[in-house]
Amino acid sequence: MIKTGIIGIGRMGRIHLENLCTQLSGVEVLAVMNQGKEGQQFAEKWGVPIITDDADLVIKNPDIDAVIISSSTPFHADYAIAAAKEGKAIFCEKPLDLHLGKVKEALDIIEQHKVPFMLAFNQRFDPHFNEVKEFINSGKLGDLNAVHIISRDPAPPPLHYLQSSGGLFLDMTIHDFDMARHLIGSEVMEVFAKGSSRNYPEIGRIGDIDTGYVWLTFENGVTAMIENCRATNYGYDQRLEVFGTKGMIKTENPLKTTNQYLDAQGVHLSRNQDFFMDRYTSSYLLELKAFFNALVHHMPMPVTGMDGLKAMEIAIAAEKSRLENRPVRLRTQ
């Protein structure tokens, strides 16, 4: 039985707590930390023995083997550092931090203490995208030529969130940067990005964009095109296409239902799902299963801190490219 503590019972923390209590065997949630009463009451509902507003009571608890960090982003790195020093396995929501120096500091400390660490790029575990990766690995697509990723949210977050989010590329596109690296299996060599705030001028006034386009050139010659937008009028839009010398595979949006209505005007399908909470329900569970499976079997974590660092470096280069209107080359190792 792996005894686990959760730090932060907001939107993601609630998903993880419920999954741990209902979907995973061999795991016990021993303690939960949350500053607000609402999150604490949610933990009470699931019968968590220790509920506190002090993170140290989770991190320093000698009975806890693993810590899940789903607090506000500015606290991720500090909690991860503290947990590493206590010898805990760590599952952390992305990003580890919004500042590259802080991320490197945290990863160095985690490495020094040799604790298992997994960053929560949940989209890697989506069954649709995972099948695309399997097609690539099987060789059915031949040599890869290009990847095209589309990611559009149904509506932008509040301005107060955007002001501290790190910008579109660090907050939203970073998932797509990780997915491109994951699918292509190479490192990004050059980034070129464009963006605008035509849809929401107020987002532009805080120095951010609501729509972005990024071209990535990889060391192995494959290119990736990523499209992002903060808002649609048709729901959550998550698609990708991989084109190779032997064929192409693409992922369309799963709809709310599979029903089709036919009339004189044609065939009418259901609407897109509302947001990531609906679209990625299974991936949130599967990423936790992967984390605990790696712990039990002493396997490498399927998503590492270095994956997060690489995606962050791409995001920073994309913002630099947008602001300077030029391609930006990345230093590769």
Summary of the structure (lengths in Angstrom):
residues: 333
radius of gyration: 20.4
end to end distance: 39.7
largest distance: 67.5
contacts: 1107
relative contact order: 0.15
helix: 40%
strand: 26%
